[in-house]
Amino acid sequence: RAEDKRYEDLAKRDFEELQMGIGNVIAMADYVLTNEGDVEDFIRRGVELVEKVSRDP
């Protein structure tokens, strides 16, 4: 998010989300799409994930 530019803000948000139990949801997910690179990389990996999910029964 645009307002989360500082590391401290990101760390606080991550901690709050873990406190709400989002870690359990992530652990149970069949697929995870992380946002750790640039926009083009995220889009490419998103397309790859959609293609993979479309192929899986």
N, CA, C and O atoms as a Maestro MAE file, in Angstrom:
{
 s_m_m2io_version
 :::
 2.0.0
}

f_m_ct {
 s_m_title
 :::
 protein
 m_atom[228] {
  # First column is atom index #
  i_m_mmod_type
  r_m_x_coord
  r_m_y_coord
  r_m_z_coord
  i_m_residue_number
  s_m_chain_name
  s_m_pdb_residue_name
  s_m_pdb_atom_name
  i_m_atomic_number
  :::
  1 25 0.834 -1.178 0.000 1 A "ARG " " N  " 7
  2 3 0.000 0.000 0.000 1 A "ARG " " CA " 6
  3 2 0.871 1.230 0.000 1 A "ARG " " C  " 6
  4 15 1.964 1.226 0.566 1 A "ARG " " O  " 8
  5 25 0.400 2.268 -0.622 2 A "ALA " " N  " 7
  6 3 1.179 3.495 -0.777 2 A "ALA " " CA " 6
  7 2 1.541 4.123 0.562 2 A "ALA " " C  " 6
  8 15 2.621 4.697 0.703 2 A "ALA " " O  " 8
  9 25 0.655 4.021 1.544 3 A "GLU " " N  " 7
  10 3 0.930 4.668 2.828 3 A "GLU " " CA " 6
  11 2 1.911 3.880 3.695 3 A "GLU " " C  " 6
  12 15 2.362 4.392 4.720 3 A "GLU " " O  " 8
  13 25 2.245 2.670 3.318 4 A "ASP " " N  " 7
  14 3 3.162 1.827 4.093 4 A "ASP " " CA " 6
  15 2 4.566 1.849 3.509 4 A "ASP " " C  " 6
  16 15 5.099 0.802 3.142 4 A "ASP " " O  " 8
  17 25 5.159 3.005 3.421 5 A "LYS " " N  " 7
  18 3 6.474 3.111 2.791 5 A "LYS " " CA " 6
  19 2 7.613 2.822 3.753 5 A "LYS " " C  " 6
  20 15 8.687 2.401 3.323 5 A "LYS " " O  " 8
  21 25 7.405 3.036 5.026 6 A "ARG " " N  " 7
  22 3 8.478 2.818 5.987 6 A "ARG " " CA " 6
  23 2 8.485 1.369 6.461 6 A "ARG " " C  " 6
  24 15 7.437 0.737 6.588 6 A "ARG " " O  " 8
  25 25 9.679 0.858 6.717 7 A "TYR " " N  " 7
  26 3 9.822 -0.518 7.196 7 A "TYR " " CA " 6
  27 2 9.018 -0.737 8.476 7 A "TYR " " C  " 6
  28 15 8.370 -1.771 8.638 7 A "TYR " " O  " 8
  29 25 9.061 0.231 9.375 8 A "GLU " " N  " 7
  30 3 8.345 0.104 10.642 8 A "GLU " " CA " 6
  31 2 6.847 -0.075 10.411 8 A "GLU " " C  " 6
  32 15 6.196 -0.861 11.099 8 A "GLU " " O  " 8
  33 25 6.302 0.662 9.436 9 A "ASP " " N  " 7
  34 3 4.878 0.537 9.122 9 A "ASP " " CA " 6
  35 2 4.558 -0.852 8.585 9 A "ASP " " C  " 6
  36 15 3.548 -1.453 8.952 9 A "ASP " " O  " 8
  37 25 5.426 -1.353 7.715 10 A "LEU " " N  " 7
  38 3 5.210 -2.687 7.144 10 A "LEU " " CA " 6
  39 2 5.306 -3.762 8.217 10 A "LEU " " C  " 6
  40 15 4.489 -4.682 8.256 10 A "LEU " " O  " 8
  41 25 6.300 -3.647 9.084 11 A "ALA " " N  " 7
  42 3 6.477 -4.631 10.153 11 A "ALA " " CA " 6
  43 2 5.283 -4.616 11.104 11 A "ALA " " C  " 6
  44 15 4.818 -5.670 11.536 11 A "ALA " " O  " 8
  45 25 4.790 -3.432 11.427 12 A "LYS " " N  " 7
  46 3 3.625 -3.309 12.309 12 A "LYS " " CA " 6
  47 2 2.400 -3.952 11.666 12 A "LYS " " C  " 6
  48 15 1.663 -4.685 12.325 12 A "LYS " " O  " 8
  49 25 2.184 -3.680 10.389 13 A "ARG " " N  " 7
  50 3 1.032 -4.258 9.691 13 A "ARG " " CA " 6
  51 2 1.136 -5.780 9.646 13 A "ARG " " C  " 6
  52 15 0.150 -6.477 9.885 13 A "ARG " " O  " 8
  53 25 2.331 -6.300 9.339 14 A "ASP " " N  " 7
  54 3 2.519 -7.752 9.305 14 A "ASP " " CA " 6
  55 2 2.216 -8.375 10.664 14 A "ASP " " C  " 6
  56 15 1.551 -9.407 10.744 14 A "ASP " " O  " 8
  57 25 2.704 -7.748 11.730 15 A "PHE " " N  " 7
  58 3 2.462 -8.260 13.077 15 A "PHE " " CA " 6
  59 2 0.968 -8.264 13.392 15 A "PHE " " C  " 6
  60 15 0.446 -9.240 13.931 15 A "PHE " " O  " 8
  61 25 0.282 -7.173 13.055 16 A "GLU " " N  " 7
  62 3 -1.156 -7.083 13.313 16 A "GLU " " CA " 6
  63 2 -1.921 -8.157 12.541 16 A "GLU " " C  " 6
  64 15 -2.856 -8.758 13.070 16 A "GLU " " O  " 8
  65 25 -1.528 -8.396 11.306 17 A "GLU " " N  " 7
  66 3 -2.198 -9.419 10.504 17 A "GLU " " CA " 6
  67 2 -1.955 -10.813 11.073 17 A "GLU " " C  " 6
  68 15 -2.857 -11.650 11.073 17 A "GLU " " O  " 8
  69 25 -0.747 -11.064 11.556 18 A "LEU " " N  " 7
  70 3 -0.460 -12.359 12.174 18 A "LEU " " CA " 6
  71 2 -1.272 -12.540 13.451 18 A "LEU " " C  " 6
  72 15 -1.722 -13.647 13.747 18 A "LEU " " O  " 8
  73 25 -1.462 -11.468 14.204 19 A "GLN " " N  " 7
  74 3 -2.263 -11.530 15.426 19 A "GLN " " CA " 6
  75 2 -3.716 -11.876 15.108 19 A "GLN " " C  " 6
  76 15 -4.388 -12.518 15.915 19 A "GLN " " O  " 8
  77 25 -4.204 -11.461 13.951 20 A "MET " " N  " 7
  78 3 -5.586 -11.745 13.555 20 A "MET " " CA " 6
  79 2 -5.742 -13.164 13.017 20 A "MET " " C  " 6
  80 15 -6.864 -13.597 12.754 20 A "MET " " O  " 8
  81 25 -4.652 -13.890 12.849 21 A "GLY " " N  " 7
  82 3 -4.724 -15.264 12.394 21 A "GLY " " CA " 6
  83 2 -4.501 -15.458 10.910 21 A "GLY " " C  " 6
  84 15 -4.743 -16.546 10.386 21 A "GLY " " O  " 8
  85 25 -4.045 -14.427 10.223 22 A "ILE " " N  " 7
  86 3 -3.838 -14.561 8.778 22 A "ILE " " CA " 6
  87 2 -2.738 -15.572 8.463 22 A "ILE " " C  " 6
  88 15 -2.726 -16.162 7.383 22 A "ILE " " O  " 8
  89 25 -1.818 -15.772 9.399 23 A "GLY " " N  " 7
  90 3 -0.763 -16.764 9.187 23 A "GLY " " CA " 6
  91 2 -1.328 -18.163 9.012 23 A "GLY " " C  " 6
  92 15 -0.822 -18.946 8.208 23 A "GLY " " O  " 8
  93 25 -2.382 -18.480 9.766 24 A "ASN " " N  " 7
  94 3 -3.027 -19.787 9.629 24 A "ASN " " CA " 6
  95 2 -3.666 -19.936 8.254 24 A "ASN " " C  " 6
  96 15 -3.592 -20.999 7.638 24 A "ASN " " O  " 8
  97 25 -4.284 -18.881 7.786 25 A "VAL " " N  " 7
  98 3 -4.916 -18.910 6.465 25 A "VAL " " CA " 6
  99 2 -3.855 -19.116 5.388 25 A "VAL " " C  " 6
  100 15 -4.042 -19.915 4.471 25 A "VAL " " O  " 8
  101 25 -2.750 -18.399 5.500 26 A "ILE " " N  " 7
  102 3 -1.665 -18.536 4.524 26 A "ILE " " CA " 6
  103 2 -1.104 -19.954 4.562 26 A "ILE " " C  " 6
  104 15 -0.823 -20.540 3.516 26 A "ILE " " O  " 8
  105 25 -0.944 -20.501 5.754 27 A "ALA " " N  " 7
  106 3 -0.391 -21.851 5.887 27 A "ALA " " CA " 6
  107 2 -1.290 -22.901 5.238 27 A "ALA " " C  " 6
  108 15 -0.797 -23.924 4.763 27 A "ALA " " O  " 8
  109 25 -2.590 -22.665 5.210 28 A "MET " " N  " 7
  110 3 -3.521 -23.629 4.627 28 A "MET " " CA " 6
  111 2 -3.752 -23.403 3.138 28 A "MET " " C  " 6
  112 15 -4.420 -24.209 2.491 28 A "MET " " O  " 8
  113 25 -3.218 -22.333 2.590 29 A "ALA " " N  " 7
  114 3 -3.466 -22.002 1.185 29 A "ALA " " CA " 6
  115 2 -2.812 -23.015 0.251 29 A "ALA " " C  " 6
  116 15 -1.716 -23.508 0.516 29 A "ALA " " O  " 8
  117 25 -3.494 -23.310 -0.826 30 A "ASP " " N  " 7
  118 3 -2.927 -24.178 -1.855 30 A "ASP " " CA " 6
  119 2 -1.901 -23.431 -2.695 30 A "ASP " " C  " 6
  120 15 -0.949 -24.030 -3.197 30 A "ASP " " O  " 8
  121 25 -2.090 -22.135 -2.847 31 A "TYR " " N  " 7
  122 3 -1.200 -21.306 -3.656 31 A "TYR " " CA " 6
  123 2 -0.963 -19.989 -2.922 31 A "TYR " " C  " 6
  124 15 -1.850 -19.480 -2.237 31 A "TYR " " O  " 8
  125 25 0.246 -19.445 -3.075 32 A "VAL " " N  " 7
  126 3 0.584 -18.149 -2.492 32 A "VAL " " CA " 6
  127 2 1.270 -17.319 -3.558 32 A "VAL " " C  " 6
  128 15 2.204 -17.781 -4.213 32 A "VAL " " O  " 8
  129 25 0.806 -16.103 -3.728 33 A "LEU " " N  " 7
  130 3 1.411 -15.171 -4.673 33 A "LEU " " CA " 6
  131 2 1.971 -14.008 -3.862 33 A "LEU " " C  " 6
  132 15 1.216 -13.182 -3.349 33 A "LEU " " O  " 8
  133 25 3.295 -13.946 -3.748 34 A "THR " " N  " 7
  134 3 3.927 -12.876 -2.979 34 A "THR " " CA " 6
  135 2 4.200 -11.675 -3.868 34 A "THR " " C  " 6
  136 15 4.320 -11.800 -5.086 34 A "THR " " O  " 8
  137 25 4.294 -10.527 -3.250 35 A "ASN " " N  " 7
  138 3 4.546 -9.277 -3.950 35 A "ASN " " CA " 6
  139 2 5.901 -8.746 -3.489 35 A "ASN " " C  " 6
  140 15 5.970 -7.838 -2.660 35 A "ASN " " O  " 8
  141 25 6.979 -9.318 -4.030 36 A "GLU " " N  " 7
  142 3 8.319 -8.974 -3.567 36 A "GLU " " CA " 6
  143 2 9.190 -8.334 -4.638 36 A "GLU " " C  " 6
  144 15 10.328 -7.955 -4.359 36 A "GLU " " O  " 8
  145 25 8.688 -8.211 -5.833 37 A "GLY " " N  " 7
  146 3 9.481 -7.635 -6.917 37 A "GLY " " CA " 6
  147 2 8.790 -6.425 -7.499 37 A "GLY " " C  " 6
  148 15 8.025 -5.736 -6.824 37 A "GLY " " O  " 8
  149 25 9.073 -6.179 -8.763 38 A "ASP " " N  " 7
  150 3 8.426 -5.046 -9.420 38 A "ASP " " CA " 6
  151 2 7.065 -5.471 -9.973 38 A "ASP " " C  " 6
  152 15 6.695 -6.643 -9.912 38 A "ASP " " O  " 8
  153 25 6.336 -4.509 -10.508 39 A "VAL " " N  " 7
  154 3 4.982 -4.751 -10.995 39 A "VAL " " CA " 6
  155 2 4.971 -5.799 -12.100 39 A "VAL " " C  " 6
  156 15 4.115 -6.683 -12.118 39 A "VAL " " O  " 8
  157 25 5.921 -5.697 -13.016 40 A "GLU " " N  " 7
  158 3 5.964 -6.643 -14.131 40 A "GLU " " CA " 6
  159 2 6.166 -8.074 -13.638 40 A "GLU " " C  " 6
  160 15 5.544 -9.005 -14.150 40 A "GLU " " O  " 8
  161 25 7.034 -8.247 -12.648 41 A "ASP " " N  " 7
  162 3 7.281 -9.574 -12.085 41 A "ASP " " CA " 6
  163 2 6.021 -10.108 -11.411 41 A "ASP " " C  " 6
  164 15 5.684 -11.282 -11.563 41 A "ASP " " O  " 8
  165 25 5.334 -9.257 -10.673 42 A "PHE " " N  " 7
  166 3 4.104 -9.664 -9.993 42 A "PHE " " CA " 6
  167 2 3.041 -10.097 -11.003 42 A "PHE " " C  " 6
  168 15 2.383 -11.121 -10.820 42 A "PHE " " O  " 8
  169 25 2.879 -9.320 -12.055 43 A "ILE " " N  " 7
  170 3 1.895 -9.661 -13.090 43 A "ILE " " CA " 6
  171 2 2.261 -10.976 -13.767 43 A "ILE " " C  " 6
  172 15 1.401 -11.829 -13.984 43 A "ILE " " O  " 8
  173 25 3.532 -11.138 -14.100 44 A "ARG " " N  " 7
  174 3 3.979 -12.367 -14.754 44 A "ARG " " CA " 6
  175 2 3.697 -13.575 -13.871 44 A "ARG " " C  " 6
  176 15 3.178 -14.587 -14.342 44 A "ARG " " O  " 8
  177 25 4.037 -13.468 -12.593 45 A "ARG " " N  " 7
  178 3 3.814 -14.588 -11.681 45 A "ARG " " CA " 6
  179 2 2.321 -14.818 -11.441 45 A "ARG " " C  " 6
  180 15 1.891 -15.952 -11.234 45 A "ARG " " O  " 8
  181 25 1.536 -13.742 -11.470 46 A "GLY " " N  " 7
  182 3 0.086 -13.887 -11.339 46 A "GLY " " CA " 6
  183 2 -0.514 -14.641 -12.512 46 A "GLY " " C  " 6
  184 15 -1.362 -15.515 -12.332 46 A "GLY " " O  " 8
  185 25 -0.071 -14.299 -13.712 47 A "VAL " " N  " 7
  186 3 -0.544 -14.998 -14.913 47 A "VAL " " CA " 6
  187 2 -0.141 -16.468 -14.852 47 A "VAL " " C  " 6
  188 15 -0.942 -17.347 -15.168 47 A "VAL " " O  " 8
  189 25 1.096 -16.736 -14.448 48 A "GLU " " N  " 7
  190 3 1.559 -18.123 -14.332 48 A "GLU " " CA " 6
  191 2 0.714 -18.900 -13.323 48 A "GLU " " C  " 6
  192 15 0.380 -20.063 -13.551 48 A "GLU " " O  " 8
  193 25 0.374 -18.259 -12.221 49 A "LEU " " N  " 7
  194 3 -0.438 -18.923 -11.205 49 A "LEU " " CA " 6
  195 2 -1.838 -19.227 -11.733 49 A "LEU " " C  " 6
  196 15 -2.358 -20.323 -11.523 49 A "LEU " " O  " 8
  197 25 -2.442 -18.269 -12.411 50 A "VAL " " N  " 7
  198 3 -3.778 -18.495 -12.978 50 A "VAL " " CA " 6
  199 2 -3.737 -19.636 -13.986 50 A "VAL " " C  " 6
  200 15 -4.636 -20.476 -14.011 50 A "VAL " " O  " 8
  201 25 -2.704 -19.668 -14.813 51 A "GLU " " N  " 7
  202 3 -2.575 -20.760 -15.782 51 A "GLU " " CA " 6
  203 2 -2.423 -22.106 -15.077 51 A "GLU " " C  " 6
  204 15 -3.025 -23.097 -15.490 51 A "GLU " " O  " 8
  205 25 -1.624 -22.141 -14.020 52 A "LYS " " N  " 7
  206 3 -1.422 -23.388 -13.267 52 A "LYS " " CA " 6
  207 2 -2.727 -23.838 -12.620 52 A "LYS " " C  " 6
  208 15 -3.084 -25.014 -12.698 52 A "LYS " " O  " 8
  209 25 -3.434 -22.921 -11.989 53 A "VAL " " N  " 7
  210 3 -4.694 -23.262 -11.334 53 A "VAL " " CA " 6
  211 2 -5.712 -23.745 -12.364 53 A "VAL " " C  " 6
  212 15 -6.496 -24.652 -12.084 53 A "VAL " " O  " 8
  213 25 -5.702 -23.154 -13.532 54 A "SER " " N  " 7
  214 3 -6.635 -23.555 -14.594 54 A "SER " " CA " 6
  215 2 -6.362 -24.977 -15.074 54 A "SER " " C  " 6
  216 15 -7.282 -25.684 -15.484 54 A "SER " " O  " 8
  217 25 -5.096 -25.396 -15.024 55 A "ARG " " N  " 7
  218 3 -4.720 -26.746 -15.471 55 A "ARG " " CA " 6
  219 2 -4.969 -27.800 -14.402 55 A "ARG " " C  " 6
  220 15 -5.287 -28.945 -14.722 55 A "ARG " " O  " 8
  221 25 -4.826 -27.421 -13.129 56 A "ASP " " N  " 7
  222 3 -4.975 -28.384 -12.029 56 A "ASP " " CA " 6
  223 2 -6.437 -28.795 -11.876 56 A "ASP " " C  " 6
  224 15 -7.336 -27.958 -11.952 56 A "ASP " " O  " 8
  225 25 -6.667 -30.093 -11.661 57 A "PRO " " N  " 7
  226 3 -8.059 -30.568 -11.477 57 A "PRO " " CA " 6
  227 2 -8.619 -30.164 -10.125 57 A "PRO " " C  " 6
  228 15 -9.766 -30.480 -9.813 57 A "PRO " " O  " 8
  :::
 }
 m_bond[227] {
  # First column is bond index #
  i_m_from
  i_m_to
  i_m_order
  :::
  1 1 2 1
  2 2 3 1
  3 3 4 2
  4 3 5 1
  5 5 6 1
  6 6 7 1
  7 7 8 2
  8 7 9 1
  9 9 10 1
  10 10 11 1
  11 11 12 2
  12 11 13 1
  13 13 14 1
  14 14 15 1
  15 15 16 2
  16 15 17 1
  17 17 18 1
  18 18 19 1
  19 19 20 2
  20 19 21 1
  21 21 22 1
  22 22 23 1
  23 23 24 2
  24 23 25 1
  25 25 26 1
  26 26 27 1
  27 27 28 2
  28 27 29 1
  29 29 30 1
  30 30 31 1
  31 31 32 2
  32 31 33 1
  33 33 34 1
  34 34 35 1
  35 35 36 2
  36 35 37 1
  37 37 38 1
  38 38 39 1
  39 39 40 2
  40 39 41 1
  41 41 42 1
  42 42 43 1
  43 43 44 2
  44 43 45 1
  45 45 46 1
  46 46 47 1
  47 47 48 2
  48 47 49 1
  49 49 50 1
  50 50 51 1
  51 51 52 2
  52 51 53 1
  53 53 54 1
  54 54 55 1
  55 55 56 2
  56 55 57 1
  57 57 58 1
  58 58 59 1
  59 59 60 2
  60 59 61 1
  61 61 62 1
  62 62 63 1
  63 63 64 2
  64 63 65 1
  65 65 66 1
  66 66 67 1
  67 67 68 2
  68 67 69 1
  69 69 70 1
  70 70 71 1
  71 71 72 2
  72 71 73 1
  73 73 74 1
  74 74 75 1
  75 75 76 2
  76 75 77 1
  77 77 78 1
  78 78 79 1
  79 79 80 2
  80 79 81 1
  81 81 82 1
  82 82 83 1
  83 83 84 2
  84 83 85 1
  85 85 86 1
  86 86 87 1
  87 87 88 2
  88 87 89 1
  89 89 90 1
  90 90 91 1
  91 91 92 2
  92 91 93 1
  93 93 94 1
  94 94 95 1
  95 95 96 2
  96 95 97 1
  97 97 98 1
  98 98 99 1
  99 99 100 2
  100 99 101 1
  101 101 102 1
  102 102 103 1
  103 103 104 2
  104 103 105 1
  105 105 106 1
  106 106 107 1
  107 107 108 2
  108 107 109 1
  109 109 110 1
  110 110 111 1
  111 111 112 2
  112 111 113 1
  113 113 114 1
  114 114 115 1
  115 115 116 2
  116 115 117 1
  117 117 118 1
  118 118 119 1
  119 119 120 2
  120 119 121 1
  121 121 122 1
  122 122 123 1
  123 123 124 2
  124 123 125 1
  125 125 126 1
  126 126 127 1
  127 127 128 2
  128 127 129 1
  129 129 130 1
  130 130 131 1
  131 131 132 2
  132 131 133 1
  133 133 134 1
  134 134 135 1
  135 135 136 2
  136 135 137 1
  137 137 138 1
  138 138 139 1
  139 139 140 2
  140 139 141 1
  141 141 142 1
  142 142 143 1
  143 143 144 2
  144 143 145 1
  145 145 146 1
  146 146 147 1
  147 147 148 2
  148 147 149 1
  149 149 150 1
  150 150 151 1
  151 151 152 2
  152 151 153 1
  153 153 154 1
  154 154 155 1
  155 155 156 2
  156 155 157 1
  157 157 158 1
  158 158 159 1
  159 159 160 2
  160 159 161 1
  161 161 162 1
  162 162 163 1
  163 163 164 2
  164 163 165 1
  165 165 166 1
  166 166 167 1
  167 167 168 2
  168 167 169 1
  169 169 170 1
  170 170 171 1
  171 171 172 2
  172 171 173 1
  173 173 174 1
  174 174 175 1
  175 175 176 2
  176 175 177 1
  177 177 178 1
  178 178 179 1
  179 179 180 2
  180 179 181 1
  181 181 182 1
  182 182 183 1
  183 183 184 2
  184 183 185 1
  185 185 186 1
  186 186 187 1
  187 187 188 2
  188 187 189 1
  189 189 190 1
  190 190 191 1
  191 191 192 2
  192 191 193 1
  193 193 194 1
  194 194 195 1
  195 195 196 2
  196 195 197 1
  197 197 198 1
  198 198 199 1
  199 199 200 2
  200 199 201 1
  201 201 202 1
  202 202 203 1
  203 203 204 2
  204 203 205 1
  205 205 206 1
  206 206 207 1
  207 207 208 2
  208 207 209 1
  209 209 210 1
  210 210 211 1
  211 211 212 2
  212 211 213 1
  213 213 214 1
  214 214 215 1
  215 215 216 2
  216 215 217 1
  217 217 218 1
  218 218 219 1
  219 219 220 2
  220 219 221 1
  221 221 222 1
  222 222 223 1
  223 223 224 2
  224 223 225 1
  225 225 226 1
  226 226 227 1
  227 227 228 2
  :::
 }
}
